[in-house]
Amino acid sequence: MTNTADKKTGISRRSLLKTGAAAVGFAAGSGAISGFPTIWAQSNITLRQFGTGVSNLNAIADKCKADLGITLEMTATDSDAAAQRAVTQPDSYDIADIEYWIAKKVFPTGVLQPMDVSKLKYYDELVPLFKTGKLTPDSVIAQGTAPHTVGYVEAQDSKVFAKAPTNWFTMVPTIYNADTLGIRPDLVGRDITTWADIMDPAFKGKTAILNIPSIGIMDAAMIMEAMGNIKYADKGNMTKDEIDKTIDFLIKAKQGGQFRAFWKSFDESVNLMASGEVVIQSMWSPAVAAVRSKGIACRFQPLKEGYRSWGGGLGLAAHLKGAELDAAYEYINWYTSGWVGGYLNRQGYYSANMVSAKKFMSEDEWGYWIEGKPAKGDILSPDGKVMEKAGAVRDGGSFENRMGKVACWNSVMDEDRYMVKRWNEFIAA
């Protein structure tokens, strides 16, 4: 960058750097400056971020420090712990990296502050799924807590979700995916085509489902509908009667020995599959990739009923102001500027800004991960390991094929407390 003066303020980069952190704090806090990464290094800004393990990755913190000079302190938890911490320890973090179903619980408590859309450099490039609920104009809006339904509030001081896009964002979307069952094709011995297959007696004692109530209940709902046991009015917002029928079915299946395990973490799901203890289970796409990277056959299986989806984003703690708030916006704009998007896409997740992410991926990587094309060369993981050999095609095909077939989003129900109580009875049974 050249030593040009900012037209609004008359501040040059060189003079700013000479004046040091004190002046930087003033200038940043006043909103007078933006886009000078070295400023943050001078001012020793640290942002404390917590969230789930899928996106609280050391590589992102390292790259943020290198590019912006902002130190990112990351804490990874499971989803339930993240929801609890967001509400009960609001002074312990600056950035909440949480899922949208968690935001439905968290945002109305006032611990996060709405974001001014005009300060988000890449807002216009974000995929429409997070603004309107539709990937394409003719998409059907999925059931559950679709991100756009908790994505906006009416005003800067509002805690009530808006019905349509406004100038105030609850979170900036960053990461999302369409989930299904993971299988060991070498061990299941037949084609898997439906969510109902996890209940096949042939797999007794060799199946697992996710033990995070708000997510596991959605997998159970997909299974129940696929088996023809029930037709929910809205899988993402069950009645007490629907919850009872679902949990009673799960308890009966558990007592009959159908399940081997109930996992909570990424690593648990990988270990269950890699060991062969489990041959079919709830799974996340990158966990399937992690099993495959060990040289073990594993597939993320498209199913005729569609996918269960989830999405996450970055929220600003209510206490942020001045230089720290400016640094947080700078960080969020950097996060959506492409490098992180490419990194997440290469793990099997999806970036909320595909336009910028594409610039940080090779043509072959983009073809494999996003367009569903056969890989021309070996596909490498972000840390350089071979994940897929040339000729491989991504499970589920293209981005549009997968995100266009979402049946429901992870969600918070009106009867959430009752659902969690009944889910815990299932786990304890």
N, C-alpha and C positions, 0 to 999 in steps of 0.2 A: 504494500500500500504506500502511496506517495505521501509526502508531508504537506497535505492540503488542509486548509482550514475548513471546519464545519461552517457552512453558510449561516446556519441558524444561531450558532453560539460564538463563532470566531475562535473556537478552541482548536489548536492543531494537535495531532497525535504526539508530536515531539514534546510540546510544552506540557501536555498531560503527563507523559511519562516522567518528565523532570520533576513535576510537583509531588509525585509520590502518592501514597495511599490516602492520605487525608483529603487531598483535593479530589481524588478519584471518588471517594465516598460521597462527597458533596455533589460532584457532577453526575455520578451515576444515579444517586438518589433523587436528583432533580428531574431525571428523565431526559437530560440534555444530550446524552451520548448513547450510542449503540454501535455494536459491531467492531469494537477494538479489543480483540482477545487479550492483548497484553495487559490491559487495564485490570482485568480480573486477577491476573497473576500478581500484579503490584499490590492489589488490595487484600490478598489472602482470603478471598471469599471461599467458604466451605458450605456446600449444600448437603443436608442430611436427607437421604432418600431411603424409603423402605417399600417393600412390596413382595410379590411372589418370586420364586426362584427362576421363573422362565425368562424374565427380562432384567433382573438385577444381576448383571454380568460384569465381571471385573474388566473385561475388554472394553466395555462402554465407558467405565470410569477412567481407565487409562487413556483412552482416546479423547475424552472430554478434557482431561488435564492437559494433554498435549496441544489440543486445538484451541481451547478457550482459556486455559490457566485456572479454571475453576476446579477445586477439589470436590469430588463426589464421594461421600461416605455412604455406602450401600449396606442395607440389612435385608436379608431374604427370609421370608416366613411362608407358612402355608396360607391359603386363602382365608380360613376362619380367623387365624391369628392376626392377619392383616386388617380384617374388618374391625376386630376388637381394638387393635392398637390405634387405628385411625381415629376412633371416637374417644377412647379413654385416655390416650396419651398425646393430645394434639400439639404439645410443646416439644415433643421428642423428635419431630421431623419437620422438614421444610417442603419436601416433595413426596406426595403419596402416589406410588406407582401401583394402581389398583384396578380391578376389573369393574365393568359397568354395573354388574349386579351388586357389587359391594358399594359402588357410588350411590345406588338407590337407598341403601341403609345409611350411608355416611353423610352425604351432602345436606340433607335436611337438618342435621344437628348443628350446622354452622361452623364446623371445624375447617372447612375449605372455603376459599374465596373464589367467586366467579372470575373467569379470564376475559379480558377485553379482546375481542376478536381482531380489532384493528392493530393490535400489537403482535399478532401471530403472522409471521412473514409468509408462511406456506399454507395458510388456511384454505385458499382457493384450490390448492392441489389435493387436499385430503379426499379420500374416496367418499362418494356420496352416501354409502352405507351408514356413515356416522352422522349424516345431516338429515337424510330423509328416510332411512331404513331400507332403501332400495339400491342394489348394486347397479341395475340397469332400469330404465324407465318402466319396463314391463315386469319387473321382479315382484314377487309376492312378499309382503312384509311377514317375517317369521314370528311365531309365538314366543312368549317369554319376555324377559327384559331386554328388548332390542335397544342398542346403545343410543339411538337418536331420541328415544322416549325419556332418557335421563341426561341428555347431552346439553341442554340449554336451560337457563332461567330467564325471567322477564327483565330483571334489572340487577345492578351491581350489589344491591343489598338484599336480594331475594334468595329464599331457600326453597321456593316452589318451582318444580320443573315446568318448563314452557311446552306448549303443544306444538310449536313450530320453531324453526331456527330464529334466533335473536342475535344481538351483538354480544351476548354473555354466555360463554362456554363453561360447562362444569369441569371438563377435563379436555386435554388434547389427546385424541386417540393415537396410539402408537403401535400396538401389536394385537393380532387376532388370528383366529384359525377356525376351521371347520373340523370337528372331531368325530371319530367313529370308533369302531372296534379294531384293536390290533390283533393279529393272528400269527401263529407259527405255521406257515403253509406246509412245512415238512412234517408236522405232527398232527394237524387236524384231519388230514386224510380225505377231505372233500371240499367242494366249493362252498364258500360262505357268502350268502347273498342278502341276509336279513338280520336285523337286530335280534330277532327271535332265536337265532342259531346259538346264542350264548346259553340258552336253556336246554339245548339238546342233551338228553341223558347220556349220550356217548361221551360228553365232556365233563361228566360228573366228577367233582373234586379237582378240576383243572381249569376253572374259570375264576375271574376276579372282577370286581367293580370298584369304582372310585368312592372312597369314604370321605367326601366333603358333601354334607347334606344337600346344599343348594344345587350342586352339580350332579351328585349321584342320583338324586330323585329324578333328574331329567333323563339320565340314561335308563333308569327304571321305567319311566314313562314311554320312552321309545320302544323298549322291549315289550311292555304291556300292550301297546297299540299294535305292534307287529305280530303279536301272538293272537290278536283278536279278543283279548280279555276285556278291553275297555276302550271307549272312544271319548277322549277328554274334550271338553269345550275349549279349554286352553291349558295345554301341558304346563305352561309356565305360571299358571295361577289356579291350582287345583282347589276344589271344594274339600271340606273335611271328609266327606264320604269317599271322594276320589283318592285322597291321601290314605285313608284307611284301607281301601281295596288294594292299593299299590303296595303298602308296607306289609299287609297281611300276606300277600303273595310272596314278597321277598323273604319274610320270616319262614314261611313254609318251604321255600326253595333252599334256604340256608340250613334249616333243620334236616332237610333231605340230603344234605351233603353236596349240593351243586357247586358251592363256592370254595375255592382254596384259600382266598385271601381278600382283604379290603385294603387298598393302598391309599396313602395320602400324598406321597411325594413322588416326583419324577424318578428319582433313583430306585425307589421301591418297585415301581412299575417295570423299569428296565431289568432289574435283578430277577423278578418273577418270570419274565419272558425269556431272558437269556439262559436261565438255569433249566428251563423246560418244565418247571413246576406248574406253570400256567400255559395254556395253548391258545386261549381266546380271552380277551379282557377289554375293559374300558382303557383307552390309551390316547396319548397325545402324539401327534405326528413326529416331533423331534425325538421322542422316546423310542419310537420305532426305528428312526435313523440311527440312534445310539446303539441299539441292539445289532442292527445291520453292520455298523462300523466295527463290531467285534467278529465279523465273519459269520454271523448266525442269521439264518433265514428268518425274516420277519416282514409282515406286510400291514400297511394301514388300509383297511378294507372298505372300499365304497359299498354302501348298502342301499337297497331300493327305496327305503323310507326316507333317506336323506341324512343330513348331518346335524349334530348338536354343536352349536357355535358359542364362542366366547370372544370378548374383546376387552382390552385394557387401555389405560391412558395415564397421563401424568396430571395430577391435581396440585394446586398451590395451597399450602397451609394458610389459614386465616391470619396468622400473626406476621406473615412476611410483609415488609414494607421497605421503602428506600432502596439502598444499594443492593440489598439481598433480593428484593422483589425484581429489580432490573436484571440481576444476574440469573434469576430463575427463568425469566422470559428469554434471556439470551441462550440459556441452556436448552430450553424447550424448542426454540427456533433452530438451534444447532441439531438437536435430536431428530427433527423432521427434515433436515436439509440433505439427507441422502446416505451418509456413511452408515449410520445405525440401521436404516431401512434395508440396505444391501446386506448387512450383517445378519439381521433377523430373517430376511428372505432365505439366506443360505443355510439357515438352521431348520427350515421347514415351516416357519411362521410366515405371516404376511405383514408388510409395512403399511401403515395408514397413508403414507405418501409414496405411491408407486412411481410417480413422475420423477422424483428426485432419487429414489432408490435405484432405478434403472441405470442411472449414470455411474453407479458404483458396482455394477455387475457386468461380467463379460456377456457377449451375445449368446454364448452357449449356456451360461448359468441362467440368464433370463429365459431362454427357450425352455430349459428343463424345469426350473422351479415355477415359472409363472405361466408359460404358454402351453405346457403339457407336451412339449416336443421331445423326441428321443435325444439323449445327450450325444453330442458329437465326439467329445472326449471324456475322460474321467471327471466326475463331479467331486469337488473337494469340500470338506467342512470348513467353517471359518478358521479352524486351527491347522488347516493344511492336510488333514487325513483324507484318504480316498473314501468317499461315502458310497458312490455309485460308479459302476464301470460304464464305458462308452456303450451307447445303445439303450441304456435304461430309460424307462418312462416313469414319471412320478405317479405314485398311487393316487387315483382319483382324478388324474388329468390336470387340466388347466385351472388357473385361479377362478375364472368365471364359472367353470363346471362345478367347482367345489363350493365357493361362496354363493353361487346361484342356486344351490340345492340345500340351503339351511332350513331345517324343519322347526327348530326352536333355539333360542338363546338361553344361556345360563340365567337364572332368574331369582328374584325374591317374590314370594307369594304373599297375598294378603294374610293367609293362614301360616305364615313362616314359622312362628313359634310352635304352633301345633305340629307342623311338618317336622321340625328339628327334634321335638320330643319323641315323635313316633319313629323317626329315623334312628335315634339313639337306642330305642327299644329293639329295633331290628339288629343293630350292631351287637347289642348285649345278649340277644336271644341265644 
